Amino acid sequence: MSEERLRVDALVAKYRKNMPQITAQWDTSATAVNYNDIDLESLKDGVSIYLCSMTDLWQGIYDPAIYDSNTLWSRVHDRSKIAKVIEAWESGQALSPIFLVKHGSKDLALVADGKHRLTVSRAIQAIEMPFMVLGDGPAWVSKAFPGAKRIL
């Protein structure tokens, strides 16, 4: 087993036993998109970053129960990714916002990237949540998240 895998396994054990007091820290700069797992071809029209309350976000995403705090260490999520999000925020590192796309025929969003960041944010009871979407403020965003404010 690699040294990194052993380190992350130790983090998982540590955080499962004792969740630290952390605050979500976000990089909402124009370069934040570079740290997501988003296909570069998709980004040709650019991205917009919004900020909304966790309550509004929760009501505007499809099947939010997947990201609820009680799923933090469940098999729904990659535990090593959960631990790495906690570690980053515990050390003061800002992470890029989650990336949302429109659900097919509904005015709801799907979490395309950032599932673990969202789940940890929910577990620590974050009040606000930034998110990215493709393009220049698509109309579905205001329907799914009426209180969201565009910040970039």
C-alpha positions in Angstrom: 0.0 0.0 0.0 1.4 3.4 -0.9 2.4 6.0 1.6 -0.3 8.4 0.5 -3.0 5.7 0.8 -1.8 5.0 4.3 -1.9 8.7 5.1 -5.4 9.1 3.8 -6.7 6.0 5.6 -5.3 7.4 8.8 -7.2 10.7 8.1 -10.4 8.8 7.5 -10.0 7.0 10.8 -9.1 10.2 12.6 -12.0 12.3 11.2 -14.6 9.5 11.6 -13.7 9.3 15.3 -13.5 13.1 15.9 -14.8 15.6 13.4 -12.8 18.8 13.8 -14.5 22.2 14.0 -13.9 23.6 10.5 -15.4 26.3 8.3 -15.8 25.9 4.6 -13.4 28.1 2.7 -14.0 28.9 -0.9 -11.9 30.1 -3.8 -14.3 32.2 -5.8 -11.7 33.7 -8.1 -11.8 33.3 -11.9 -9.2 30.6 -11.7 -11.2 28.4 -9.3 -12.7 26.5 -12.3 -9.2 25.1 -13.0 -9.4 22.9 -9.9 -12.6 21.1 -10.8 -13.0 17.9 -12.8 -14.7 19.6 -15.6 -14.2 18.8 -19.3 -12.3 21.7 -20.9 -14.5 21.6 -24.0 -17.5 22.4 -21.8 -15.8 25.6 -20.6 -15.6 27.3 -23.9 -18.6 29.5 -23.0 -17.1 30.3 -19.6 -18.5 30.0 -16.1 -20.5 32.1 -13.7 -20.1 31.8 -9.9 -23.1 32.3 -7.6 -23.6 32.4 -3.9 -26.8 31.3 -2.1 -28.0 30.1 1.2 -27.6 26.4 1.9 -31.4 26.3 2.3 -31.9 27.6 -1.3 -29.2 25.3 -2.6 -30.9 22.4 -1.0 -34.2 23.1 -2.5 -32.8 23.7 -6.0 -30.7 20.5 -6.4 -32.0 17.2 -7.6 -32.1 14.4 -4.9 -30.3 16.4 -2.1 -30.6 13.5 0.4 -27.5 12.0 -1.3 -25.4 14.9 0.1 -27.0 15.1 3.6 -24.8 15.0 6.7 -25.8 11.5 7.6 -24.2 10.2 4.4 -20.8 11.7 5.2 -19.0 8.4 5.9 -21.5 6.1 4.1 -20.6 4.0 1.1 -22.4 6.6 -1.1 -19.2 8.7 -1.0 -15.5 8.1 -1.4 -14.3 8.3 2.2 -10.8 9.4 1.1 -12.3 12.4 -0.8 -14.4 13.3 2.2 -11.2 13.2 4.4 -9.3 15.3 1.9 -11.9 18.1 2.0 -11.9 18.1 5.8 -8.1 18.2 5.8 -8.0 21.1 3.3 -10.4 23.2 5.4 -8.8 22.2 8.6 -5.5 23.6 7.2 -7.1 26.8 5.9 -7.1 25.9 2.2 -9.8 27.4 0.1 -11.5 25.0 -2.4 -13.3 25.7 -5.6 -17.1 25.9 -5.6 -19.2 23.0 -6.6 -20.2 22.8 -10.3 -23.8 22.5 -11.2 -25.6 21.7 -14.4 -29.3 21.8 -15.3 -31.3 18.7 -14.8 -32.8 17.6 -18.1 -36.4 18.8 -18.1 -36.6 20.2 -14.5 -35.6 23.6 -13.1 -33.3 21.8 -10.8 -29.5 21.4 -10.7 -27.4 18.2 -10.8 -24.1 18.3 -8.9 -21.6 17.6 -11.7 -18.5 18.2 -9.6 -18.1 18.8 -5.8 -20.3 16.1 -4.3 -17.8 15.6 -1.4 -17.4 19.4 -0.8 -21.2 19.7 -0.7 -21.6 16.8 1.7 -18.9 18.1 4.1 -20.5 21.6 3.9 -23.8 20.1 4.9 -22.2 18.1 7.7 -20.6 21.3 9.2 -23.8 23.2 8.8 -22.5 25.8 6.4 -24.9 28.7 6.0 -24.0 29.8 2.4 -22.7 27.9 -0.6 -21.0 29.1 -3.7 -21.5 27.2 -7.0 -20.4 27.4 -10.6 -22.5 27.0 -13.7 -21.7 27.1 -17.4 -22.2 30.3 -19.4 -23.3 33.7 -18.5 -26.0 33.3 -15.9 -28.4 30.8 -17.5 -32.1 31.4 -16.8 -32.6 28.1 -15.0 -30.4 29.3 -12.2 -32.8 32.0 -11.1 -35.6 29.5 -11.1 -33.8 26.8 -9.2 -32.1 29.2 -6.8 -34.2 32.4 -6.5 -32.1 34.0 -3.8 -28.7 33.3 -5.5 -26.5 36.3 -6.2 -24.0 36.2 -9.1 -20.5 37.0 -7.7 -18.4 36.4 -10.9 
